[in-house]
Amino acid sequence: MVDVPLGIAGNDIPIGMQVVGNTFDDLATFRVVSGYSRSGLHLYKGGLFPDYWNKA
């Protein structure tokens, strides 16, 4: 199982997904996550990093 960040919800809460593979087939799971990371949202780059320190 691999946890993958997807983005920030409208209420500034980070959201994500879990990729789960078959038993003893970790390589397939890592390949799926690697493919997503190349084509998916590039979270936490530039101004996308959430600022939790200054929330009231």
mmCIF file of the N, C-alpha and C atoms, coordinates in Angstrom:
data_MODEL
# 
_entry.id   MODEL 
# 
loop_
_atom_site.group_PDB 
_atom_site.id 
_atom_site.type_symbol 
_atom_site.label_atom_id 
_atom_site.label_alt_id 
_atom_site.label_comp_id 
_atom_site.label_asym_id 
_atom_site.label_entity_id 
_atom_site.label_seq_id 
_atom_site.pdbx_PDB_ins_code 
_atom_site.Cartn_x 
_atom_site.Cartn_y 
_atom_site.Cartn_z 
_atom_site.occupancy 
_atom_site.B_iso_or_equiv 
_atom_site.pdbx_formal_charge 
_atom_site.auth_seq_id 
_atom_site.auth_comp_id 
_atom_site.auth_asym_id 
_atom_site.auth_atom_id 
_atom_site.pdbx_PDB_model_num 
ATOM 1   N N  . MET A 1 1  ? 0.847   -1.166 0.000   1.00 0.00 ? 1  MET A N  1 
ATOM 2   C CA . MET A 1 1  ? 0.000   0.000  0.000   1.00 0.00 ? 1  MET A CA 1 
ATOM 3   C C  . MET A 1 1  ? 0.899   1.237  0.000   1.00 0.00 ? 1  MET A C  1 
ATOM 4   N N  . VAL A 1 2  ? 0.504   2.225  -0.808  1.00 0.00 ? 2  VAL A N  1 
ATOM 5   C CA . VAL A 1 2  ? 1.225   3.486  -0.892  1.00 0.00 ? 2  VAL A CA 1 
ATOM 6   C C  . VAL A 1 2  ? 0.207   4.619  -0.783  1.00 0.00 ? 2  VAL A C  1 
ATOM 7   N N  . ASP A 1 3  ? 0.494   5.596  0.068   1.00 0.00 ? 3  ASP A N  1 
ATOM 8   C CA . ASP A 1 3  ? -0.347  6.790  0.191   1.00 0.00 ? 3  ASP A CA 1 
ATOM 9   C C  . ASP A 1 3  ? 0.148   7.841  -0.787  1.00 0.00 ? 3  ASP A C  1 
ATOM 10  N N  . VAL A 1 4  ? -0.789  8.440  -1.541  1.00 0.00 ? 4  VAL A N  1 
ATOM 11  C CA . VAL A 1 4  ? -0.442  9.420  -2.565  1.00 0.00 ? 4  VAL A CA 1 
ATOM 12  C C  . VAL A 1 4  ? -1.232  10.701 -2.316  1.00 0.00 ? 4  VAL A C  1 
ATOM 13  N N  . PRO A 1 5  ? -0.547  11.846 -2.131  1.00 0.00 ? 5  PRO A N  1 
ATOM 14  C CA . PRO A 1 5  ? -1.273  13.104 -1.990  1.00 0.00 ? 5  PRO A CA 1 
ATOM 15  C C  . PRO A 1 5  ? -1.895  13.523 -3.310  1.00 0.00 ? 5  PRO A C  1 
ATOM 16  N N  . LEU A 1 6  ? -3.134  14.038 -3.265  1.00 0.00 ? 6  LEU A N  1 
ATOM 17  C CA . LEU A 1 6  ? -3.836  14.441 -4.481  1.00 0.00 ? 6  LEU A CA 1 
ATOM 18  C C  . LEU A 1 6  ? -4.023  15.944 -4.601  1.00 0.00 ? 6  LEU A C  1 
ATOM 19  N N  . GLY A 1 7  ? -4.137  16.626 -3.499  1.00 0.00 ? 7  GLY A N  1 
ATOM 20  C CA . GLY A 1 7  ? -4.375  18.060 -3.571  1.00 0.00 ? 7  GLY A CA 1 
ATOM 21  C C  . GLY A 1 7  ? -4.900  18.597 -2.270  1.00 0.00 ? 7  GLY A C  1 
ATOM 22  N N  . ILE A 1 8  ? -5.448  19.796 -2.361  1.00 0.00 ? 8  ILE A N  1 
ATOM 23  C CA . ILE A 1 8  ? -5.992  20.477 -1.193  1.00 0.00 ? 8  ILE A CA 1 
ATOM 24  C C  . ILE A 1 8  ? -7.486  20.687 -1.429  1.00 0.00 ? 8  ILE A C  1 
ATOM 25  N N  . ALA A 1 9  ? -8.307  20.269 -0.467  1.00 0.00 ? 9  ALA A N  1 
ATOM 26  C CA . ALA A 1 9  ? -9.753  20.441 -0.561  1.00 0.00 ? 9  ALA A CA 1 
ATOM 27  C C  . ALA A 1 9  ? -10.109 21.912 -0.386  1.00 0.00 ? 9  ALA A C  1 
ATOM 28  N N  . GLY A 1 10 ? -11.341 22.254 -0.654  1.00 0.00 ? 10 GLY A N  1 
ATOM 29  C CA . GLY A 1 10 ? -11.812 23.624 -0.546  1.00 0.00 ? 10 GLY A CA 1 
ATOM 30  C C  . GLY A 1 10 ? -11.664 24.223 0.839   1.00 0.00 ? 10 GLY A C  1 
ATOM 31  N N  . ASN A 1 11 ? -11.622 23.388 1.871   1.00 0.00 ? 11 ASN A N  1 
ATOM 32  C CA . ASN A 1 11 ? -11.460 23.868 3.246   1.00 0.00 ? 11 ASN A CA 1 
ATOM 33  C C  . ASN A 1 11 ? -9.999  23.766 3.706   1.00 0.00 ? 11 ASN A C  1 
ATOM 34  N N  . ASP A 1 12 ? -9.057  23.751 2.757   1.00 0.00 ? 12 ASP A N  1 
ATOM 35  C CA . ASP A 1 12 ? -7.609  23.723 3.011   1.00 0.00 ? 12 ASP A CA 1 
ATOM 36  C C  . ASP A 1 12 ? -7.117  22.463 3.708   1.00 0.00 ? 12 ASP A C  1 
ATOM 37  N N  . ILE A 1 13 ? -7.819  21.361 3.562   1.00 0.00 ? 13 ILE A N  1 
ATOM 38  C CA . ILE A 1 13 ? -7.395  20.083 4.117   1.00 0.00 ? 13 ILE A CA 1 
ATOM 39  C C  . ILE A 1 13 ? -6.765  19.256 2.990   1.00 0.00 ? 13 ILE A C  1 
ATOM 40  N N  . PRO A 1 14 ? -5.582  18.682 3.220   1.00 0.00 ? 14 PRO A N  1 
ATOM 41  C CA . PRO A 1 14 ? -4.977  17.853 2.180   1.00 0.00 ? 14 PRO A CA 1 
ATOM 42  C C  . PRO A 1 14 ? -5.782  16.567 1.967   1.00 0.00 ? 14 PRO A C  1 
ATOM 43  N N  . ILE A 1 15 ? -5.911  16.151 0.717   1.00 0.00 ? 15 ILE A N  1 
ATOM 44  C CA . ILE A 1 15 ? -6.608  14.907 0.395   1.00 0.00 ? 15 ILE A CA 1 
ATOM 45  C C  . ILE A 1 15 ? -5.651  13.991 -0.355  1.00 0.00 ? 15 ILE A C  1 
ATOM 46  N N  . GLY A 1 16 ? -5.923  12.707 -0.346  1.00 0.00 ? 16 GLY A N  1 
ATOM 47  C CA . GLY A 1 16 ? -5.050  11.753 -1.004  1.00 0.00 ? 16 GLY A CA 1 
ATOM 48  C C  . GLY A 1 16 ? -5.770  10.459 -1.319  1.00 0.00 ? 16 GLY A C  1 
ATOM 49  N N  . MET A 1 17 ? -5.005  9.527  -1.838  1.00 0.00 ? 17 MET A N  1 
ATOM 50  C CA . MET A 1 17 ? -5.551  8.203  -2.156  1.00 0.00 ? 17 MET A CA 1 
ATOM 51  C C  . MET A 1 17 ? -4.551  7.152  -1.707  1.00 0.00 ? 17 MET A C  1 
ATOM 52  N N  . GLN A 1 18 ? -5.039  5.935  -1.554  1.00 0.00 ? 18 GLN A N  1 
ATOM 53  C CA . GLN A 1 18 ? -4.177  4.807  -1.242  1.00 0.00 ? 18 GLN A CA 1 
ATOM 54  C C  . GLN A 1 18 ? -4.192  3.865  -2.428  1.00 0.00 ? 18 GLN A C  1 
ATOM 55  N N  . VAL A 1 19 ? -3.011  3.462  -2.862  1.00 0.00 ? 19 VAL A N  1 
ATOM 56  C CA . VAL A 1 19 ? -2.890  2.483  -3.936  1.00 0.00 ? 19 VAL A CA 1 
ATOM 57  C C  . VAL A 1 19 ? -2.525  1.158  -3.279  1.00 0.00 ? 19 VAL A C  1 
ATOM 58  N N  . VAL A 1 20 ? -3.366  0.155  -3.481  1.00 0.00 ? 20 VAL A N  1 
ATOM 59  C CA . VAL A 1 20 ? -3.191  -1.147 -2.845  1.00 0.00 ? 20 VAL A CA 1 
ATOM 60  C C  . VAL A 1 20 ? -3.010  -2.200 -3.929  1.00 0.00 ? 20 VAL A C  1 
ATOM 61  N N  . GLY A 1 21 ? -1.979  -3.009 -3.774  1.00 0.00 ? 21 GLY A N  1 
ATOM 62  C CA . GLY A 1 21 ? -1.707  -4.059 -4.748  1.00 0.00 ? 21 GLY A CA 1 
ATOM 63  C C  . GLY A 1 21 ? -1.910  -5.439 -4.151  1.00 0.00 ? 21 GLY A C  1 
ATOM 64  N N  . ASN A 1 22 ? -1.639  -6.433 -4.952  1.00 0.00 ? 22 ASN A N  1 
ATOM 65  C CA . ASN A 1 22 ? -1.744  -7.814 -4.493  1.00 0.00 ? 22 ASN A CA 1 
ATOM 66  C C  . ASN A 1 22 ? -0.635  -8.147 -3.501  1.00 0.00 ? 22 ASN A C  1 
ATOM 67  N N  . THR A 1 23 ? -0.843  -9.158 -2.701  1.00 0.00 ? 23 THR A N  1 
ATOM 68  C CA . THR A 1 23 ? 0.152   -9.599 -1.739  1.00 0.00 ? 23 THR A CA 1 
ATOM 69  C C  . THR A 1 23 ? 1.442   -9.982 -2.453  1.00 0.00 ? 23 THR A C  1 
ATOM 70  N N  . PHE A 1 24 ? 2.554   -9.505 -1.948  1.00 0.00 ? 24 PHE A N  1 
ATOM 71  C CA . PHE A 1 24 ? 3.901   -9.777 -2.463  1.00 0.00 ? 24 PHE A CA 1 
ATOM 72  C C  . PHE A 1 24 ? 4.141   -9.204 -3.861  1.00 0.00 ? 24 PHE A C  1 
ATOM 73  N N  . ASP A 1 25 ? 3.313   -8.246 -4.296  1.00 0.00 ? 25 ASP A N  1 
ATOM 74  C CA . ASP A 1 25 ? 3.515   -7.620 -5.605  1.00 0.00 ? 25 ASP A CA 1 
ATOM 75  C C  . ASP A 1 25 ? 3.693   -6.114 -5.419  1.00 0.00 ? 25 ASP A C  1 
ATOM 76  N N  . ASP A 1 26 ? 4.618   -5.766 -4.545  1.00 0.00 ? 26 ASP A N  1 
ATOM 77  C CA . ASP A 1 26 ? 4.873   -4.356 -4.256  1.00 0.00 ? 26 ASP A CA 1 
ATOM 78  C C  . ASP A 1 26 ? 5.357   -3.599 -5.488  1.00 0.00 ? 26 ASP A C  1 
ATOM 79  N N  . LEU A 1 27 ? 6.118   -4.244 -6.347  1.00 0.00 ? 27 LEU A N  1 
ATOM 80  C CA . LEU A 1 27 ? 6.669   -3.570 -7.522  1.00 0.00 ? 27 LEU A CA 1 
ATOM 81  C C  . LEU A 1 27 ? 5.559   -3.024 -8.418  1.00 0.00 ? 27 LEU A C  1 
ATOM 82  N N  . ALA A 1 28 ? 4.486   -3.768 -8.602  1.00 0.00 ? 28 ALA A N  1 
ATOM 83  C CA . ALA A 1 28 ? 3.368   -3.288 -9.429  1.00 0.00 ? 28 ALA A CA 1 
ATOM 84  C C  . ALA A 1 28 ? 2.728   -2.050 -8.799  1.00 0.00 ? 28 ALA A C  1 
ATOM 85  N N  . THR A 1 29 ? 2.591   -2.054 -7.478  1.00 0.00 ? 29 THR A N  1 
ATOM 86  C CA . THR A 1 29 ? 2.021   -0.906 -6.787  1.00 0.00 ? 29 THR A CA 1 
ATOM 87  C C  . THR A 1 29 ? 2.913   0.320  -6.966  1.00 0.00 ? 29 THR A C  1 
ATOM 88  N N  . PHE A 1 30 ? 4.210   0.140  -6.819  1.00 0.00 ? 30 PHE A N  1 
ATOM 89  C CA . PHE A 1 30 ? 5.145   1.254  -6.997  1.00 0.00 ? 30 PHE A CA 1 
ATOM 90  C C  . PHE A 1 30 ? 5.139   1.758  -8.435  1.00 0.00 ? 30 PHE A C  1 
ATOM 91  N N  . ARG A 1 31 ? 4.946   0.876  -9.386  1.00 0.00 ? 31 ARG A N  1 
ATOM 92  C CA . ARG A 1 31 ? 4.876   1.300  -10.792 1.00 0.00 ? 31 ARG A CA 1 
ATOM 93  C C  . ARG A 1 31 ? 3.640   2.164  -11.047 1.00 0.00 ? 31 ARG A C  1 
ATOM 94  N N  . VAL A 1 32 ? 2.520   1.805  -10.456 1.00 0.00 ? 32 VAL A N  1 
ATOM 95  C CA . VAL A 1 32 ? 1.302   2.601  -10.609 1.00 0.00 ? 32 VAL A CA 1 
ATOM 96  C C  . VAL A 1 32 ? 1.509   3.991  -10.012 1.00 0.00 ? 32 VAL A C  1 
ATOM 97  N N  . VAL A 1 33 ? 2.063   4.052  -8.820  1.00 0.00 ? 33 VAL A N  1 
ATOM 98  C CA . VAL A 1 33 ? 2.300   5.330  -8.154  1.00 0.00 ? 33 VAL A CA 1 
ATOM 99  C C  . VAL A 1 33 ? 3.328   6.160  -8.923  1.00 0.00 ? 33 VAL A C  1 
ATOM 100 N N  . SER A 1 34 ? 4.357   5.510  -9.441  1.00 0.00 ? 34 SER A N  1 
ATOM 101 C CA . SER A 1 34 ? 5.363   6.222  -10.226 1.00 0.00 ? 34 SER A CA 1 
ATOM 102 C C  . SER A 1 34 ? 4.745   6.827  -11.482 1.00 0.00 ? 34 SER A C  1 
ATOM 103 N N  . GLY A 1 35 ? 3.893   6.070  -12.159 1.00 0.00 ? 35 GLY A N  1 
ATOM 104 C CA . GLY A 1 35 ? 3.206   6.591  -13.344 1.00 0.00 ? 35 GLY A CA 1 
ATOM 105 C C  . GLY A 1 35 ? 2.316   7.766  -13.011 1.00 0.00 ? 35 GLY A C  1 
ATOM 106 N N  . TYR A 1 36 ? 1.619   7.684  -11.886 1.00 0.00 ? 36 TYR A N  1 
ATOM 107 C CA . TYR A 1 36 ? 0.771   8.803  -11.474 1.00 0.00 ? 36 TYR A CA 1 
ATOM 108 C C  . TYR A 1 36 ? 1.616   10.035 -11.165 1.00 0.00 ? 36 TYR A C  1 
ATOM 109 N N  . SER A 1 37 ? 2.742   9.833  -10.498 1.00 0.00 ? 37 SER A N  1 
ATOM 110 C CA . SER A 1 37 ? 3.562   10.987 -10.112 1.00 0.00 ? 37 SER A CA 1 
ATOM 111 C C  . SER A 1 37 ? 4.124   11.712 -11.332 1.00 0.00 ? 37 SER A C  1 
ATOM 112 N N  . ARG A 1 38 ? 4.323   11.002 -12.426 1.00 0.00 ? 38 ARG A N  1 
ATOM 113 C CA . ARG A 1 38 ? 4.810   11.648 -13.638 1.00 0.00 ? 38 ARG A CA 1 
ATOM 114 C C  . ARG A 1 38 ? 3.716   12.396 -14.379 1.00 0.00 ? 38 ARG A C  1 
ATOM 115 N N  . SER A 1 39 ? 2.458   11.959 -14.228 1.00 0.00 ? 39 SER A N  1 
ATOM 116 C CA . SER A 1 39 ? 1.376   12.568 -15.003 1.00 0.00 ? 39 SER A CA 1 
ATOM 117 C C  . SER A 1 39 ? 0.377   13.346 -14.155 1.00 0.00 ? 39 SER A C  1 
ATOM 118 N N  . GLY A 1 40 ? 0.401   13.175 -12.846 1.00 0.00 ? 40 GLY A N  1 
ATOM 119 C CA . GLY A 1 40 ? -0.593  13.795 -11.982 1.00 0.00 ? 40 GLY A CA 1 
ATOM 120 C C  . GLY A 1 40 ? -0.205  15.174 -11.518 1.00 0.00 ? 40 GLY A C  1 
ATOM 121 N N  . LEU A 1 41 ? -0.962  15.677 -10.578 1.00 0.00 ? 41 LEU A N  1 
ATOM 122 C CA . LEU A 1 41 ? -0.762  16.989 -9.991  1.00 0.00 ? 41 LEU A CA 1 
ATOM 123 C C  . LEU A 1 41 ? 0.567   17.032 -9.248  1.00 0.00 ? 41 LEU A C  1 
ATOM 124 N N  . HIS A 1 42 ? 1.317   18.095 -9.439  1.00 0.00 ? 42 HIS A N  1 
ATOM 125 C CA . HIS A 1 42 ? 2.571   18.275 -8.714  1.00 0.00 ? 42 HIS A CA 1 
ATOM 126 C C  . HIS A 1 42 ? 2.279   19.081 -7.452  1.00 0.00 ? 42 HIS A C  1 
ATOM 127 N N  . LEU A 1 43 ? 1.884   18.356 -6.433  1.00 0.00 ? 43 LEU A N  1 
ATOM 128 C CA . LEU A 1 43 ? 1.485   18.968 -5.173  1.00 0.00 ? 43 LEU A CA 1 
ATOM 129 C C  . LEU A 1 43 ? 2.704   19.474 -4.414  1.00 0.00 ? 43 LEU A C  1 
ATOM 130 N N  . TYR A 1 44 ? 2.493   20.525 -3.668  1.00 0.00 ? 44 TYR A N  1 
ATOM 131 C CA . TYR A 1 44 ? 3.506   21.122 -2.801  1.00 0.00 ? 44 TYR A CA 1 
ATOM 132 C C  . TYR A 1 44 ? 4.654   21.731 -3.583  1.00 0.00 ? 44 TYR A C  1 
ATOM 133 N N  . LYS A 1 45 ? 4.381   22.288 -4.748  1.00 0.00 ? 45 LYS A N  1 
ATOM 134 C CA . LYS A 1 45 ? 5.384   23.039 -5.495  1.00 0.00 ? 45 LYS A CA 1 
ATOM 135 C C  . LYS A 1 45 ? 4.896   24.467 -5.638  1.00 0.00 ? 45 LYS A C  1 
ATOM 136 N N  . GLY A 1 46 ? 5.792   25.396 -5.505  1.00 0.00 ? 46 GLY A N  1 
ATOM 137 C CA . GLY A 1 46 ? 5.417   26.800 -5.638  1.00 0.00 ? 46 GLY A CA 1 
ATOM 138 C C  . GLY A 1 46 ? 4.480   27.228 -4.527  1.00 0.00 ? 46 GLY A C  1 
ATOM 139 N N  . GLY A 1 47 ? 3.370   27.862 -4.892  1.00 0.00 ? 47 GLY A N  1 
ATOM 140 C CA . GLY A 1 47 ? 2.421   28.367 -3.914  1.00 0.00 ? 47 GLY A CA 1 
ATOM 141 C C  . GLY A 1 47 ? 1.385   27.355 -3.484  1.00 0.00 ? 47 GLY A C  1 
ATOM 142 N N  . LEU A 1 48 ? 1.523   26.087 -3.865  1.00 0.00 ? 48 LEU A N  1 
ATOM 143 C CA . LEU A 1 48 ? 0.521   25.083 -3.522  1.00 0.00 ? 48 LEU A CA 1 
ATOM 144 C C  . LEU A 1 48 ? 0.693   24.503 -2.125  1.00 0.00 ? 48 LEU A C  1 
ATOM 145 N N  . PHE A 1 49 ? 1.821   24.776 -1.467  1.00 0.00 ? 49 PHE A N  1 
ATOM 146 C CA . PHE A 1 49 ? 2.026   24.206 -0.139  1.00 0.00 ? 49 PHE A CA 1 
ATOM 147 C C  . PHE A 1 49 ? 1.109   24.896 0.865   1.00 0.00 ? 49 PHE A C  1 
ATOM 148 N N  . PRO A 1 50 ? 0.298   24.156 1.602   1.00 0.00 ? 50 PRO A N  1 
ATOM 149 C CA . PRO A 1 50 ? -0.649  24.782 2.533   1.00 0.00 ? 50 PRO A CA 1 
ATOM 150 C C  . PRO A 1 50 ? 0.068   25.448 3.690   1.00 0.00 ? 50 PRO A C  1 
ATOM 151 N N  . ASP A 1 51 ? -0.434  26.582 4.136   1.00 0.00 ? 51 ASP A N  1 
ATOM 152 C CA . ASP A 1 51 ? 0.133   27.320 5.255   1.00 0.00 ? 51 ASP A CA 1 
ATOM 153 C C  . ASP A 1 51 ? -0.732  27.092 6.484   1.00 0.00 ? 51 ASP A C  1 
ATOM 154 N N  . TYR A 1 52 ? -0.364  26.106 7.295   1.00 0.00 ? 52 TYR A N  1 
ATOM 155 C CA . TYR A 1 52 ? -1.143  25.768 8.486   1.00 0.00 ? 52 TYR A CA 1 
ATOM 156 C C  . TYR A 1 52 ? -0.738  26.596 9.698   1.00 0.00 ? 52 TYR A C  1 
ATOM 157 N N  . TRP A 1 53 ? 0.395   27.250 9.641   1.00 0.00 ? 53 TRP A N  1 
ATOM 158 C CA . TRP A 1 53 ? 0.881   27.999 10.793  1.00 0.00 ? 53 TRP A CA 1 
ATOM 159 C C  . TRP A 1 53 ? 0.064   29.259 11.036  1.00 0.00 ? 53 TRP A C  1 
ATOM 160 N N  . ASN A 1 54 ? -0.443  29.862 9.980   1.00 0.00 ? 54 ASN A N  1 
ATOM 161 C CA . ASN A 1 54 ? -1.132  31.145 10.127  1.00 0.00 ? 54 ASN A CA 1 
ATOM 162 C C  . ASN A 1 54 ? -2.655  31.026 10.081  1.00 0.00 ? 54 ASN A C  1 
ATOM 163 N N  . LYS A 1 55 ? -3.190  29.855 10.317  1.00 0.00 ? 55 LYS A N  1 
ATOM 164 C CA . LYS A 1 55 ? -4.639  29.665 10.332  1.00 0.00 ? 55 LYS A CA 1 
ATOM 165 C C  . LYS A 1 55 ? -5.190  30.035 11.696  1.00 0.00 ? 55 LYS A C  1 
ATOM 166 N N  . ALA A 1 56 ? -6.315  30.717 11.696  1.00 0.00 ? 56 ALA A N  1 
ATOM 167 C CA . ALA A 1 56 ? -6.926  31.135 12.979  1.00 0.00 ? 56 ALA A CA 1 
ATOM 168 C C  . ALA A 1 56 ? -7.720  30.013 13.571  1.00 0.00 ? 56 ALA A C  1 
# 
